[in-house]
């Protein structure tokens, strides 16, 4: 798998934009003709393919940049499976447009065209361009890792693999999903909180990432591209934006006895779970992730024996 550091992400994003502007129409033309493009603009195939490529280049180019480390990626992937459903709104998103890369694959799916396993390592998002939803919505595009995809193709000569790797960007477009900003149309897309199936990617993964990165369990910092990269980006008329790095904080022990607090004589494991919380300023309930932790006094016997379920780091 290609190692993309946070400081490398602006240039990797520029590659994706350039690819969609030059070769994206041909790619989407093939996808439409193969019947694997469920969402598409009206019009003929050629016209629709050109518009899809233009819109994807726009989403990626306009997006704020995010890089999610391995621990946080594992948490998002696991927590998304039990996330309670909620009505997505623009206020739940860290930015209207975004491009997010994951340090490790957030999911592996099987290609409908080739049957190959595809590691999903990035996503873009932006406004849903059609008028299907009364209150608007979000379009999410999912990207695979080019090296992993090419190397999984057995039987191809080395020179063919090298040509494919040189032609494709580091992040290669794979599939898309949409979600509305209201409950009324949820039956037409993958509802949050439901397993979308082995081969489907719903916006639920991004919704979980957006919720979790806004909580205290996430540590957010910024990284700038290095000086040489900034020069190359400016020469290519690309904005050398900073990258927001999302990392998982180490869970802290809780539940020690104190004044006015019940004194416990045992400790116990609280597994990670979602809890609905009321946000008065927004007048909405939103799921909040309660991280796994050991509750009770330091050194007290652990109820249930010595077996402890921990989030591996």
Order of alpha helices (4+ residues) and beta strands (2+ residues): alpha-alpha-alpha-beta-alpha-beta-beta-beta-beta-alpha-alpha-beta-alpha-beta-alpha-beta-beta-beta-beta-beta-beta
